[in-house]
Amino acid sequence: MSGHAHETIGVRGNKWRTQVTNCGMLIPRDGSAPMLWRVAADDRWYVPENESTLRQKWLAGTPVAETRLHVPGGDIVQRIFCVADLGGMTVMEFVNESTLPVVIALSRNDVLTTHPPSDVAPLGIEMPSNSLVLPLGHQSSVRTALLHSNPHAGHLPDTTAGYMQVLNGWETACEVASRVVLPDQSLCSRLTAVRSKLLLDVAVDDVDTDSNAEHSVIERIRLGDFNSDSILDVVRVVERRIKRERKSSMLSWDTAHLLTTAASVCAHHNEDAAVDDIARAWLRLADNSVEPIPDEAPEDHLLAAWLESLLAQPSASGGVVKLLPRGIPKPWWGQNFQCHRLVADARRQVSYAVRWHGALPALLWEVHGQPGLVLTAGHSGLESSSWSSTQAAGETLLEAPTAPNSVK
């Protein structure tokens, strides 16, 4: 079994939440009864939390949990996800991939189902009196759904969104800020996980001393969660970061990203005075030395800042962006990758792809926004490159990487 940041799922914009345990049990936060599941196979009842064959994963980093339980002849697959249909509900889907029919028992019967439940109570296992029994034939599936408001039994409409629709919807929502397609798919999934978890969080932590919370404030707005206090929140984050950096002998690795994304958010919402203030503040700090980007990816909301900083070094004062400031990570050598809508400065974004011609990486780029942005590129770890361009779009061959550079 594998753990994951998404222990809590829900519908974006709706406050109802439920926990999903690593054995596929639902624990609603509204205080209602948990919903656990059992499987009656050909040989015995299977209790997921006690089974050594249980495996769980979160699909592509989204709040869609898939739990597999091995029974004679194959797996029983459970998927859990939330949909906005009917005011919001949590869907629990079961697929029988084994060669024999089974019976699914749930500990709550106040759920909608795609197939009528059995009238027979589960025999041979202890279950609550209000349990639900669902026969599940070989290679067939059944879906149940717990309504977030006024849960009750009934028929689940066939038009209810499926898990792939939900997965695709979360990926699209998380790509509003930026999109990356990297050789290391686990980094892409982790970024989706961080962003989707952020979109489900209701509260923002204290931003006085927590860099993670500072980035959370700005990242949430980048993802589209904007209200009347959002710009004030951004300004407070910027002021606190600048105050800390003025007392420091070395700038934090994430400060350029924090200030530039803050300025970009302000520019997007026509807060020109705030954009100018951030630019002036950055110019007063820009000559200070900067601590190197960490080798290992952070686990929290700093992941977006880390990954985007690895791909492009932006400027809060505007005019220049350095692509791949540490060069191309060694594990990516020879493998194509691309990124879209990375913040370059307050009013511009940059997208680019790297395609390989033998040992030489070809860079294809496009600038979104006003012309005149200066692009440069890193080379071979920390060495500088002589390449630069002010073209809005184009392609060039970069020097072959020669020095080790890795990310984890």
C-alpha positions in Angstrom: 0.0 0.0 0.0 1.2 3.5 -0.7 0.3 6.7 1.3 -0.6 9.9 -0.4 -1.4 13.6 0.4 -5.0 13.1 -0.5 -6.5 11.6 2.6 -9.3 14.1 2.2 -11.6 14.4 -0.8 -14.5 16.6 -1.7 -16.0 18.9 -4.4 -14.2 22.2 -5.1 -16.3 25.1 -3.9 -18.3 22.8 -1.5 -17.3 22.6 2.2 -18.4 18.9 2.6 -15.3 16.7 3.0 -14.6 13.0 3.8 -11.5 11.2 4.6 -10.4 8.1 2.7 -8.4 5.7 4.7 -5.6 3.5 3.1 -8.1 0.6 3.1 -10.8 2.5 1.2 -13.0 3.3 4.1 -14.9 6.7 4.1 -14.9 8.8 7.3 -17.2 11.8 6.6 -16.2 15.0 8.4 -19.9 15.9 9.0 -19.9 13.4 11.9 -22.1 10.8 10.1 -21.3 7.1 10.2 -18.2 5.8 8.4 -18.7 3.6 5.3 -16.6 0.5 5.2 -16.8 -2.4 2.7 -16.4 -6.1 2.8 -16.2 -8.7 0.0 -17.7 -12.2 0.1 -15.7 -14.3 -2.4 -15.9 -18.0 -3.2 -13.9 -19.0 -0.1 -14.6 -16.4 2.6 -15.4 -12.9 3.6 -12.5 -10.4 2.9 -12.0 -7.5 5.3 -9.9 -4.9 3.5 -8.1 -3.5 6.5 -6.9 -7.0 7.4 -5.8 -8.2 4.0 -2.1 -8.3 3.0 -3.0 -8.2 -0.7 -4.6 -4.7 -0.4 -3.0 -2.0 -2.6 -4.0 1.6 -2.9 -3.0 4.4 -5.2 -4.2 7.9 -6.1 -4.6 8.2 -9.8 -2.3 10.7 -11.5 -2.1 12.7 -8.2 -5.8 13.6 -8.3 -8.3 13.0 -5.5 -9.4 9.7 -7.0 -8.5 6.7 -4.9 -8.1 3.2 -6.3 -7.9 0.3 -3.9 -7.4 -3.3 -5.1 -8.1 -6.4 -3.1 -7.1 -9.8 -4.4 -9.6 -12.6 -4.1 -9.5 -16.1 -5.8 -9.4 -15.5 -9.6 -8.4 -11.8 -9.6 -8.9 -8.4 -8.1 -11.9 -6.5 -6.8 -11.3 -2.9 -7.6 -12.8 0.0 -5.5 -12.6 3.6 -6.7 -13.6 6.6 -4.6 -14.1 10.1 -5.9 -16.4 13.1 -5.5 -18.7 14.6 -8.1 -20.7 17.8 -8.1 -23.9 16.1 -9.4 -27.0 16.4 -7.3 -25.4 19.0 -5.1 -22.3 16.9 -4.4 -21.8 13.3 -3.6 -19.0 10.8 -3.0 -19.0 7.9 -5.4 -17.8 4.4 -4.4 -17.4 2.2 -7.5 -16.6 -1.5 -7.5 -15.3 -3.6 -10.5 -15.0 -7.3 -10.3 -11.9 -8.3 -12.3 -11.9 -11.8 -10.9 -13.3 -14.9 -12.7 -16.0 -15.6 -10.1 -19.0 -13.6 -8.8 -18.7 -11.9 -5.4 -20.9 -10.0 -3.0 -20.1 -6.4 -1.8 -21.4 -5.4 1.6 -21.4 -1.8 2.7 -22.0 -0.5 6.3 -24.5 2.1 5.2 -27.6 1.8 3.1 -28.5 5.5 2.7 -26.8 5.6 -0.7 -27.8 5.8 -4.3 -26.9 2.7 -6.4 -26.8 1.9 -10.1 -28.2 -1.6 -9.4 -30.9 -2.6 -6.9 -29.4 -4.0 -3.7 -30.2 -7.4 -2.4 -32.9 -7.9 0.3 -30.7 -10.5 2.0 -28.6 -9.4 5.0 -24.9 -10.3 4.9 -24.4 -13.7 6.6 -21.2 -14.9 8.2 -19.8 -11.5 9.1 -20.6 -8.8 11.6 -22.1 -5.7 9.9 -24.4 -2.9 11.1 -28.2 -3.5 10.8 -28.5 -0.9 8.1 -25.9 -2.6 5.9 -26.2 -2.8 2.1 -25.6 -6.0 0.0 -24.7 -5.7 -3.7 -24.1 -8.8 -5.9 -21.3 -8.3 -8.4 -20.9 -10.7 -11.3 -17.7 -11.6 -13.1 -16.3 -8.7 -15.1 -19.1 -6.4 -14.0 -19.3 -3.2 -12.0 -21.6 -1.3 -9.6 -21.5 2.2 -8.4 -22.9 3.7 -5.1 -23.0 7.3 -4.1 -23.3 9.1 -0.7 -25.1 12.4 -1.1 -23.4 15.2 0.7 -26.7 16.8 1.7 -29.6 14.7 3.0 -28.2 11.2 2.1 -30.8 8.6 1.2 -31.3 5.5 -0.8 -32.4 5.5 -4.5 -31.2 5.1 -8.0 -27.9 6.6 -9.1 -28.4 8.3 -12.5 -26.4 6.7 -15.4 -25.3 10.2 -16.3 -23.2 10.6 -13.1 -19.6 11.5 -14.0 -17.2 8.6 -14.0 -13.8 8.5 -12.4 -11.9 9.3 -15.6 -14.0 12.5 -16.1 -13.3 13.5 -12.5 -9.6 12.7 -13.0 -9.4 14.8 -16.2 -11.3 17.6 -14.5 -8.9 17.8 -11.6 -5.9 17.7 -14.0 -7.4 20.6 -16.0 -8.1 22.6 -12.9 -4.5 22.1 -11.7 -3.1 23.2 -15.0 -4.7 26.6 -14.8 -1.5 27.9 -13.1 1.0 26.1 -15.4 1.4 22.8 -17.1 4.4 20.5 -17.2 5.0 17.3 -19.1 8.3 15.8 -17.7 10.2 12.6 -18.2 9.7 12.0 -14.4 5.9 11.4 -14.3 6.0 11.1 -10.5 6.9 14.9 -10.3 3.9 15.7 -12.5 1.6 13.6 -10.3 3.0 15.2 -7.1 2.4 18.6 -8.5 -1.2 17.7 -9.3 -1.6 16.3 -5.8 -0.2 19.4 -4.2 -2.5 21.7 -6.2 -5.6 19.7 -5.9 -5.1 19.3 -2.2 -4.7 23.1 -2.1 -8.0 23.6 -3.9 -9.7 21.4 -1.3 -8.2 23.2 1.7 -10.5 25.7 3.3 -8.1 27.4 5.7 -4.8 29.1 4.9 -2.1 28.7 7.5 -0.3 31.6 9.3 1.8 33.3 6.7 4.0 35.2 9.1 6.8 32.6 9.1 5.8 29.8 6.9 7.1 29.9 3.3 4.9 27.0 2.4 1.8 29.0 3.5 3.1 32.1 1.6 3.2 30.2 -1.6 -0.2 28.6 -0.8 -1.9 32.0 -0.8 -0.5 33.0 -4.2 -0.8 29.5 -5.8 -4.5 29.3 -4.8 -5.2 32.6 -6.6 -3.2 31.4 -9.6 -5.5 28.3 -9.7 -8.5 30.6 -9.9 -9.7 31.0 -6.3 -10.0 34.8 -6.1 -12.1 36.9 -3.8 -12.3 40.5 -2.7 -9.5 40.0 -0.1 -7.1 38.1 -2.4 -4.9 41.1 -3.4 -4.6 42.2 0.2 -3.5 38.7 1.1 -0.9 38.8 -1.7 0.4 42.2 -0.5 0.7 41.0 3.0 2.7 37.9 1.8 5.0 40.1 -0.2 5.6 42.6 2.6 6.5 39.9 5.1 8.8 38.2 2.7 10.6 41.4 1.8 10.9 42.3 5.5 12.6 38.9 6.2 14.9 39.1 3.2 16.2 42.6 4.2 17.4 41.1 7.4 19.1 38.1 5.7 22.5 37.9 4.2 21.4 35.5 1.5 18.1 35.5 -0.4 15.9 32.3 -0.1 15.9 30.3 -3.3 12.2 30.8 -3.7 12.0 34.5 -3.3 12.3 35.4 -7.0 9.5 33.0 -7.8 7.3 34.2 -4.9 7.6 37.9 -5.8 7.2 37.3 -9.6 4.1 35.1 -9.2 2.7 37.7 -6.8 3.3 40.5 -9.3 1.8 38.3 -12.0 -1.4 37.8 -10.0 -1.6 41.5 -9.3 -1.1 42.3 -13.0 -3.8 39.9 -14.0 -6.2 41.7 -11.8 -5.1 45.2 -12.9 -3.4 46.1 -9.7 -0.7 48.1 -11.4 0.5 50.0 -8.3 1.2 46.7 -6.5 3.1 45.4 -9.6 5.3 48.5 -9.5 5.9 48.2 -5.8 7.0 44.6 -6.1 9.3 45.4 -9.0 11.0 48.2 -7.0 11.3 46.0 -3.9 12.9 43.2 -6.0 15.4 45.6 -7.6 16.6 46.6 -4.1 17.2 42.9 -3.4 18.3 41.6 -6.7 22.1 42.1 -6.2 22.1 39.9 -3.1 23.4 36.3 -3.3 20.8 33.6 -3.5 20.8 30.2 -1.9 20.8 27.3 -4.4 17.6 25.5 -5.4 17.4 22.4 -3.2 18.4 19.1 -4.9 15.3 17.3 -3.6 11.7 18.2 -4.4 9.7 19.5 -1.4 6.7 17.5 -0.4 4.4 20.5 0.3 3.1 23.5 -1.5 6.7 24.6 -2.2 6.8 21.9 -4.8 5.2 24.2 -7.5 7.8 26.9 -6.8 10.6 24.4 -6.8 9.6 22.8 -10.1 8.9 26.1 -11.9 12.2 27.6 -10.6 14.0 24.6 -12.0 12.4 25.2 -15.4 12.6 29.0 -15.5 14.1 31.7 -13.3 11.7 34.6 -13.5 12.3 38.3 -12.7 9.9 40.3 -10.6 11.3 43.6 -12.0 10.6 42.3 -15.5 12.4 42.0 -18.8 14.4 38.7 -18.6 13.9 35.0 -17.8 16.5 32.3 -17.6 15.2 28.9 -18.9 16.6 25.8 -17.1 18.8 27.9 -14.8 20.6 24.8 -13.5 20.8 23.2 -16.9 18.9 20.1 -17.9 18.8 17.6 -15.1 20.8 14.5 -16.0 18.0 12.0 -15.6 16.2 14.0 -18.4 19.0 13.8 -20.9 17.9 12.4 -24.2 14.2 12.6 -23.2 11.7 15.2 -24.5 9.8 17.4 -22.1 7.7 20.6 -22.2 6.2 23.2 -20.0 3.4 25.7 -20.6 2.6 29.2 -19.2 5.5 29.5 -16.7 5.7 33.0 -15.2 8.5 35.0 -16.8 7.8 38.4 -15.2 4.7 40.2 -14.0 3.1 40.6 -17.4 4.5 37.7 -19.5 4.6 34.0 -19.5 6.8 31.6 -21.4 6.2 28.1 -22.8 8.9 25.8 -24.2 9.7 22.3 -25.3 13.0 20.4 -25.4 13.5 17.9 -28.3 16.7 16.0 -28.8 18.9 15.8 -31.9 21.4 13.2 -30.8 23.3 14.7 -27.9 22.0 18.2 -28.6 18.9 19.6 -27.0 16.7 21.7 -29.3 14.8 24.5 -27.5 11.4 25.6 -29.0 9.8 28.5 -27.2 6.9 30.9 -27.2 6.5 34.1 -25.2 2.9 35.1 -24.1 2.5 38.8 -23.7 4.2 42.0 -24.9 7.4 41.5 -27.0 10.9 42.4 -25.7 11.4 39.7 -23.1 15.0 38.5 -23.0 15.4 34.7 -22.8 18.6 33.0 -21.8 19.3 29.4 -20.9 21.4 27.6 -18.4 23.9 25.0 -19.5 25.5 21.9 -17.9 24.5 22.4 -14.3 25.6 25.8 -13.1 27.6 27.0 -16.1 26.1 30.0 -18.0 25.2 29.9 -21.6 26.0 32.5 -24.3 22.6 32.0 -25.9 19.9 34.7 -25.6 16.9 35.9 -27.7 14.3 38.5 -27.7 12.1 36.8 -30.3 8.5 36.0 -29.3 8.9 32.5 -30.7 11.6 30.4 -32.2 13.9 27.5 -31.8 17.6 26.9 -31.3 20.1 24.2 -30.6 21.6 24.4 -27.1 25.0 23.0 -26.2 25.1 19.3 -25.2 25.0 18.9 -21.4 28.2 17.5 -20.0 28.1 18.0 -16.2 25.9 15.9 -13.8 22.7 17.6 -12.6 20.0 15.6 -10.9 16.6 16.1 -9.3 14.9 13.8 -6.9 
